[in-house]
């Protein structure tokens, strides 16, 4: 079962779901995704409630039944599923798993939750982990970095993310595409601050989007679309996207500047296939290389770059609403390891930049250690680097760079810094 796989085997939700999605019809797929994302989004809360209803916790061999209890609770408290349907479907799922012994237990727990809901929900306010639906270390990190904003951040993390599109200006203007959406009865508006961005009022299957398969639009959050403004790309430039998969930013660059040469690099050959697929759909071309960007001897041909984009591996602490399994999979020690990787990328790629060239460093993190502290330390190590400041900034100005926090607006949490080499 999907949730048990994430809980017990620490596998990515997207990877686990990918095995099941092709077996489902459109309605089943939508409900399955809603259930998986919702349960993981509120996982600490549901675990707390489940523990109040059980005399003793489930053993690991019954992780599938434990996951069923969470899905039943989620349907009762957070979805509009009729209570009788939520309970009967949960019980029937246990039967299908061949665990008849669990049917009475699940039925009793869910009916007890119905009877005791007011009292049980009141207990959440006395437990910060359960009340915010965030593991303790993650909650403390937000509180430490953002003492005035942590509540906004945790609340935003628990919401379903809106669906945003990027219109391929090689094929259509944003205004033209908005008209096409309207003709398909898809309600959408122009995304503020993003020249190519569109915000859908309700998420839909990409196959329902007009001309999606021929590359007229892509799914991409507005925060990621803002990166291109900082790069300030000019004609005939040589560009590196150092951590490129799945390719959204590379494609955005080429949509606006198709004649420039772009090298899209990623450490994962498997993820590089995603970039290839996206480029093909959008009718764009780039040089793709599978390599560790910081191991420059393995891939660099000696030609300096006008622009370097480092969309660095990070905690993902700014995009938990889109990747709720981060709450289960990420560990506090990961932040130190990721910060080291980020430092290596910055230091190793800086010499590959032309004089007067720009390096843009971005993450989808909300943690200062990965963001402004990383750039502060970099500037101290590299006297030939200067950070650029912007009158029309993509986010809130920090002492170093710009930070967009979850809940600031409809977009994801994101960090940006633009560095010029003297």
C-alpha positions in Angstrom: 0.0 0.0 0.0 1.3 3.4 -1.0 1.4 5.2 2.4 2.9 2.2 4.1 5.7 2.1 1.5 6.5 5.7 2.2 6.3 5.2 6.0 8.2 2.0 6.3 10.5 1.9 3.3 11.1 5.6 3.1 10.4 5.6 -0.6 9.4 8.8 -2.5 5.6 9.2 -2.8 5.9 10.1 -6.5 7.9 6.9 -7.2 5.5 4.7 -5.3 2.4 6.3 -7.0 3.9 5.9 -10.4 3.5 2.1 -10.2 -0.2 2.4 -9.4 -1.5 5.3 -11.5 -1.5 3.6 -14.9 -3.9 0.9 -13.4 -6.6 3.5 -12.5 -9.2 5.4 -14.5 -9.4 9.2 -14.3 -11.8 9.3 -11.3 -9.9 6.7 -9.4 -6.6 8.4 -10.1 -7.8 11.7 -8.8 -9.2 10.2 -5.6 -6.1 8.1 -5.1 -3.8 11.1 -5.4 -6.0 13.2 -3.2 -5.9 10.5 -0.5 -2.1 9.9 -0.6 -1.2 13.6 -0.6 -3.7 14.5 2.0 -2.7 11.7 4.5 1.0 12.6 4.2 0.3 16.3 4.4 -1.5 15.7 7.8 0.5 12.6 8.8 1.6 13.7 12.3 -2.0 14.8 13.1 -3.5 11.6 11.9 -0.9 9.5 13.8 -1.7 11.4 17.0 -5.5 10.8 16.5 -4.9 7.1 15.6 -2.8 6.6 18.7 -5.6 8.0 20.9 -8.0 5.4 19.4 -5.7 2.4 19.7 -4.9 0.4 22.9 -1.4 -0.4 21.4 0.3 0.7 18.2 0.5 -1.6 15.2 3.5 -3.8 14.5 5.6 -3.1 11.4 4.1 -6.2 9.7 0.7 -4.5 9.9 1.9 -1.1 8.5 -0.8 -1.5 5.8 -3.5 -1.6 8.4 -2.0 1.4 10.2 -2.1 3.2 6.9 -5.7 2.3 6.3 -6.7 3.8 9.7 -5.0 7.0 8.6 -6.8 7.1 5.3 -10.1 6.4 7.1 -9.5 9.2 9.6 -8.5 11.6 6.8 -11.7 10.9 4.9 -13.8 11.4 8.0 -12.3 14.7 9.1 -10.8 16.3 5.9 -12.7 15.1 2.9 -16.4 15.3 2.1 -16.7 11.5 1.9 -19.9 10.4 3.6 -19.0 8.7 6.9 -20.7 5.4 6.1 -18.7 5.2 2.8 -15.4 6.2 4.5 -15.8 3.5 7.1 -17.1 0.7 4.8 -14.4 1.4 2.2 -11.6 1.3 4.8 -13.0 -2.0 6.3 -13.4 -3.5 2.8 -9.8 -2.6 2.0 -8.6 -4.6 5.0 -10.6 -7.6 3.7 -8.9 -7.3 0.3 -5.5 -7.4 2.0 -6.5 -10.7 3.6 -6.5 -9.2 7.1 -10.0 -10.1 8.3 -8.9 -9.7 11.9 -8.4 -5.9 11.4 -12.0 -5.2 10.1 -13.6 -5.0 13.5 -10.7 -2.9 14.9 -10.8 -0.4 12.0 -14.6 -0.2 12.3 -14.5 0.4 16.0 -11.7 3.0 15.8 -13.4 5.1 13.1 -16.8 5.0 14.8 -15.1 6.0 18.1 -13.5 8.9 16.3 -16.9 10.0 15.1 -18.3 9.9 18.7 -15.3 11.6 20.3 -14.3 13.9 17.5 -14.7 17.2 19.4 -12.7 16.0 22.4 -10.0 14.4 20.3 -9.6 17.4 18.1 -9.3 19.7 21.2 -6.3 17.7 22.3 -4.4 18.8 19.2 -3.8 22.3 20.5 -1.8 20.9 23.4 0.6 19.0 21.1 2.7 21.2 18.8 3.7 18.3 16.5 0.1 17.0 16.1 -1.4 20.5 16.0 0.8 21.8 13.2 1.2 18.4 11.4 5.0 18.8 11.3 7.7 16.6 12.8 9.4 18.3 15.8 12.7 19.0 14.2 11.1 20.6 11.2 8.8 22.7 13.3 11.7 23.9 15.5 13.8 24.8 12.4 11.0 27.0 11.0 10.5 28.6 14.5 14.3 29.3 14.8 14.7 30.8 11.3 11.3 32.6 11.1 10.0 33.4 14.6 7.4 35.8 13.2 6.3 33.6 10.2 6.5 29.9 11.3 2.7 29.7 11.7 2.1 31.1 8.3 4.6 28.6 6.9 3.2 25.5 8.6 -0.3 26.4 7.7 0.7 26.9 4.0 2.5 23.6 4.0 -0.8 21.8 5.0 -2.7 23.3 2.1 -3.2 21.8 -1.4 -1.0 23.6 -3.9 -2.7 25.4 -6.8 -1.8 24.4 -10.4 0.2 26.9 -12.4 1.2 26.8 -16.0 4.0 28.4 -18.1 2.9 29.4 -21.6 5.5 28.6 -24.3 5.9 32.0 -26.0 7.4 30.3 -29.1 3.9 29.0 -29.8 1.5 31.4 -28.2 1.1 34.5 -26.1 -0.3 34.2 -22.6 -3.5 36.1 -23.7 -4.0 33.6 -26.6 -3.6 30.6 -24.3 -6.0 32.1 -21.7 -8.6 32.3 -24.4 -8.0 28.7 -25.4 -8.5 27.6 -21.7 -11.7 29.6 -21.6 -13.0 27.8 -24.7 -12.3 24.5 -22.9 -14.2 25.8 -19.8 -11.0 25.8 -17.7 -11.1 28.9 -15.4 -7.7 30.6 -15.3 -6.1 34.0 -14.7 -2.7 35.6 -15.5 -0.2 35.0 -12.8 1.0 38.2 -11.3 4.8 39.0 -11.8 5.2 36.1 -14.2 5.2 37.1 -17.8 4.3 33.6 -19.0 2.5 32.4 -16.0 -1.1 31.2 -15.7 -3.0 30.3 -12.5 -5.8 27.7 -12.7 -8.7 28.1 -10.3 -8.9 24.3 -10.1 -6.2 21.6 -10.9 -6.9 19.4 -13.9 -5.3 16.5 -15.7 -2.6 17.8 -18.2 -4.3 15.9 -21.0 -7.3 18.3 -20.6 -5.1 21.3 -21.3 -5.3 22.7 -24.8 -2.3 21.8 -27.0 -0.3 20.5 -24.0 1.0 17.5 -26.0 2.4 19.8 -28.7 4.2 22.0 -26.2 2.1 25.1 -25.9 2.2 25.0 -22.1 4.0 23.3 -19.2 3.1 22.9 -15.5 5.5 25.0 -13.4 5.0 27.0 -10.2 5.3 30.8 -10.5 8.2 31.0 -8.1 10.3 28.8 -10.4 9.3 31.0 -13.4 10.7 34.1 -11.7 14.2 32.7 -12.0 14.5 33.7 -15.6 14.2 37.4 -14.8 17.3 37.3 -12.6 19.3 35.6 -15.3 18.9 38.6 -17.6 19.8 36.4 -20.7 21.0 38.2 -23.8 21.3 36.9 -27.4 24.2 34.5 -28.3 25.1 33.6 -24.8 26.5 30.3 -23.5 24.4 29.1 -20.6 24.7 26.3 -18.0 21.8 24.8 -16.0 23.9 22.8 -13.5 21.1 20.8 -11.7 18.6 20.8 -14.5 16.2 17.9 -14.0 13.2 17.8 -14.6 14.1 20.6 -17.0 11.5 23.3 -16.3 14.0 26.2 -16.0 16.1 25.0 -19.0 12.9 24.9 -21.1 11.8 28.3 -19.9 15.2 29.8 -20.9 15.0 28.2 -24.3 11.4 29.3 -24.9 12.5 32.9 -24.5 16.0 32.5 -26.1 15.9 29.5 -28.5 19.0 30.4 -30.3 21.3 30.4 -27.3 23.4 27.4 -26.5 22.4 25.7 -23.2 24.0 22.8 -21.4 21.6 21.0 -19.1 23.5 18.9 -16.6 22.2 16.5 -14.0 23.8 13.9 -11.8 21.0 11.4 -12.6 20.9 9.9 -16.1 17.4 8.7 -15.3 16.2 12.2 -14.5 17.9 13.5 -17.6 15.4 11.5 -19.6 12.7 13.8 -18.2 14.5 16.8 -19.6 14.8 15.1 -22.9 11.0 14.4 -23.0 10.2 17.9 -22.0 12.5 19.4 -24.7 11.0 17.1 -27.3 7.4 18.0 -26.4 8.3 21.8 -26.4 10.2 21.4 -29.7 13.4 22.8 -28.1 17.0 21.6 -28.1 19.9 21.6 -25.6 23.1 19.7 -24.9 22.3 17.1 -22.2 25.0 15.7 -19.9 24.8 13.2 -17.1 27.4 14.3 -14.6 28.1 15.7 -11.1 28.3 19.4 -11.8 30.9 19.9 -9.1 33.2 17.4 -10.8 34.1 19.8 -13.6 37.0 17.7 -15.0 34.4 15.0 -15.9 32.3 17.2 -18.2 33.5 20.7 -18.9 35.1 21.5 -22.3 36.9 24.6 -21.1 34.5 27.2 -22.6 33.4 29.8 -20.0 29.7 30.5 -19.5 27.9 33.9 -19.7 25.2 32.6 -17.3 25.2 29.8 -14.8 22.0 28.6 -13.0 22.4 26.5 -9.9 19.0 25.3 -8.8 20.7 23.4 -5.9 19.6 20.2 -4.3 17.9 21.2 -1.0 15.6 20.3 1.8 12.5 21.2 -0.1 11.3 23.0 3.0 9.6 25.6 0.8 7.5 23.2 -1.3 6.2 20.7 1.3 2.6 21.4 0.1 3.7 19.8 -3.2 5.9 17.1 -1.7 4.3 16.2 1.7 6.4 13.0 2.0 9.3 15.4 2.9 7.7 15.4 6.4 8.5 11.7 6.7 11.6 11.3 4.5 13.7 14.3 5.4 16.0 14.2 8.5 17.7 17.1 10.3 21.2 15.7 9.5 20.3 16.0 5.8 20.5 19.8 6.0 24.2 19.8 6.9 24.9 17.3 4.1 22.9 19.4 1.6 24.6 22.6 2.6 27.9 21.0 1.9 26.7 19.9 -1.6 25.5 23.5 -2.2 28.8 25.0 -1.2 30.7 22.6 -3.5 28.5 23.5 -6.4 29.0 27.2 -5.9 32.7 27.0 -5.4 33.4 24.6 -8.2 31.3 26.3 -10.8 32.3 29.9 -10.0 35.6 29.7 -12.0 33.6 28.5 -15.1 31.9 31.9 -15.3 33.1 34.7 -17.6 34.1 38.0 -16.2 31.0 40.2 -15.9 28.9 37.0 -16.2 26.0 36.1 -13.8 25.5 33.1 -11.6 22.0 32.7 -10.2 21.7 30.4 -7.1 18.2 29.2 -6.2 16.6 26.6 -3.9 13.1 25.6 -3.0 14.1 25.8 0.7 13.0 28.1 3.5 16.0 27.4 5.7 18.6 30.1 6.1 21.5 27.6 6.3 20.8 26.7 2.7 20.1 30.2 1.5 21.2 33.5 2.8 23.9 32.0 5.1 25.2 30.0 2.1 25.5 33.1 0.0 27.0 35.2 2.8 29.8 32.6 3.3 30.3 32.3 -0.5 30.9 36.1 -0.8 33.4 36.0 2.0 35.3 33.2 0.2 35.2 34.9 -3.3 36.2 38.6 -3.3 35.6 38.7 -7.1 31.9 38.1 -6.5 29.3 40.8 -6.0 25.6 40.2 -5.2 23.2 42.1 -7.4 20.1 43.8 -5.9 16.9 44.4 -7.8 14.3 47.2 -7.6 11.6 44.8 -8.8 12.7 41.8 -6.7 11.2 38.3 -7.1 10.7 38.0 -3.3 11.4 39.7 0.0 14.9 41.2 0.3 17.2 39.5 2.9 20.7 40.6 3.9 21.8 38.3 1.1 19.5 37.3 -1.7 15.7 37.2 -1.7 13.4 34.8 0.2 9.8 33.8 -0.7 8.2 31.9 2.2 5.3 29.5 1.9 2.1 31.4 2.5 3.5 34.8 1.2 1.2 34.4 -1.7 0.0 31.6 -4.0 3.5 30.6 -5.1 5.9 28.1 -3.6 8.6 29.0 -1.0 11.8 29.8 -2.9 15.2 31.5 -2.5 17.1 33.5 -5.1 20.5 35.2 -5.3 22.2 36.7 -8.3 26.0 37.0 -8.3 28.2 38.9 -10.8 31.8 38.0 -11.4 34.1 41.1 -11.6 
